[in-house]
Amino acid sequence: MRFRAMERNERELDPEQSKLLLSRCTDGVLCVIGYDGYPYGVPISYALADGKLYMHGTSGRSHKLDALRRNPKACLTVVDRRELDAENYSVSYSSVIVFGSVRIIEQRDEKLAALRVFMRTLAPEAAGRAIEHCKKDIDAFVMFEMIQEHMTGKARR
């Protein structure tokens, strides 16, 4: 698949800068194709490890999960920095958008491994306790892996 070139390419971050921004952050908006073809964007926490993005859901009946079962294509938008420059009617920012497919992790061992990565990234001080707590209900947990197909970063400083 071919993705569009960035319109304001003078603001484009190189791939390493985009990866760094993605690894520095832990929150974004996951956009999927929702009901009746409407876009559905949901705030989400994520963890990045070995080039893989891991996310979770708490319910097997969520809008996000239903949408991903119908169509796994998604994009994750992350904004790292945003500063208003009111005097110049401008905004300074840096952001990254990752396009790809989201795979629902079904295997128990793989789900636990993804949960470990997720918890060590988001709450390293409580990761051990959280994993032990979640282990007993791991079958009810929903874990996702986003397989990256394309990534763009952009900044205005």
C-alpha positions in Angstrom: 0.0 0.0 0.0 1.2 3.5 -0.8 0.6 6.3 1.7 0.3 9.9 0.8 3.3 12.2 1.1 3.2 14.7 3.8 1.8 18.1 2.6 4.1 20.3 4.7 7.2 18.1 4.3 9.5 20.8 5.7 8.0 19.9 9.1 8.4 16.2 8.7 10.5 14.4 11.3 13.0 11.8 10.2 12.2 8.1 11.1 14.5 8.1 14.2 12.9 11.3 15.6 9.5 9.8 15.1 10.5 6.6 16.8 11.9 8.6 19.7 8.8 10.6 20.1 6.7 7.4 20.0 8.8 5.7 22.7 8.8 8.8 24.9 5.0 9.0 25.1 2.4 6.5 26.4 -0.9 8.0 25.4 -2.6 8.7 22.1 -5.9 8.4 20.2 -6.5 5.1 18.4 -8.8 5.6 15.3 -10.7 2.7 13.9 -13.5 2.3 11.4 -16.6 2.3 13.6 -20.3 1.6 13.0 -21.8 2.5 9.6 -18.3 3.5 8.4 -18.0 6.4 10.9 -14.5 7.0 12.3 -14.2 6.2 16.0 -11.3 7.7 17.9 -10.6 6.5 21.4 -8.0 7.8 23.9 -5.7 5.0 24.7 -2.5 4.2 26.6 0.1 2.1 24.8 3.5 0.6 25.3 6.2 0.3 22.7 8.7 -2.6 22.8 10.9 -4.1 20.0 9.0 -2.0 17.4 5.6 -3.4 18.5 2.8 -1.3 20.0 0.8 -2.9 22.7 -2.6 -1.7 23.9 -5.4 -3.2 26.1 -9.1 -3.2 26.5 -11.0 -4.0 29.6 -14.1 -5.5 28.0 -14.8 -8.1 25.3 -17.8 -6.1 24.3 -16.3 -2.7 23.6 -16.9 -0.5 20.5 -13.2 -0.5 19.8 -13.0 -4.3 19.9 -16.1 -4.8 17.7 -14.7 -2.3 15.2 -11.3 -4.1 15.1 -13.0 -7.5 14.6 -14.8 -6.0 11.6 -11.7 -4.2 10.2 -8.3 -4.3 11.8 -6.9 -1.2 10.0 -6.3 1.7 12.4 -4.1 4.6 13.1 -2.6 5.8 16.4 -2.1 9.6 16.8 0.3 10.8 19.5 0.9 14.5 20.4 4.0 15.0 22.4 4.2 18.8 22.8 1.8 21.6 22.1 2.4 25.2 23.0 0.2 28.1 21.9 2.0 31.1 20.5 -0.9 33.6 20.7 1.1 36.6 19.6 2.0 35.0 16.3 -1.4 33.1 15.9 0.5 29.8 15.8 1.0 26.5 17.7 4.3 24.7 18.3 3.9 20.9 18.4 5.4 17.5 17.7 3.3 14.5 16.8 3.4 11.1 15.2 0.8 9.0 13.4 1.3 5.3 13.1 -0.8 3.4 10.5 -1.2 -0.3 10.6 -3.3 -3.3 11.5 -4.4 -4.2 15.0 -4.2 -7.9 16.0 -6.2 -9.2 18.9 -3.9 -11.3 21.0 -5.7 -14.5 21.8 -3.0 -16.9 23.3 -2.8 -16.7 27.1 1.1 -16.8 27.2 1.4 -14.1 24.5 -1.3 -12.0 26.3 0.7 -12.2 29.6 3.9 -11.2 27.8 2.2 -8.2 26.2 0.6 -7.3 29.6 4.1 -7.4 31.2 5.5 -5.0 28.5 2.4 -2.7 29.0 2.6 -2.6 32.8 6.4 -2.1 32.9 6.1 0.8 30.6 3.1 2.5 32.2 3.6 1.7 35.9 7.1 0.2 36.4 6.8 0.5 40.2 3.6 -1.5 40.4 4.1 -3.8 37.4 4.8 -7.0 39.4 1.7 -6.6 41.6 -0.5 -5.6 38.7 0.5 -8.6 36.6 -0.1 -11.0 39.5 -3.5 -9.3 40.1 -4.5 -9.6 36.4 -3.2 -13.2 35.9 -6.2 -14.7 37.5 -8.5 -12.9 35.0 -6.2 -13.0 32.0 -8.8 -14.7 29.9 -11.1 -11.7 30.4 -8.3 -9.3 29.5 -8.1 -8.0 25.9 -4.6 -7.2 24.6 -3.8 -5.8 21.2 -0.7 -5.6 19.1 -0.5 -2.9 16.4 1.6 -4.0 13.4 3.1 -0.9 12.0 2.8 -0.3 8.2 3.7 3.3 8.0 4.7 6.1 10.4 5.0 9.9 10.0 6.2 12.5 12.4 5.7 16.2 12.2 6.9 19.2 14.2 6.6 22.9 14.2 9.0 24.7 16.5 
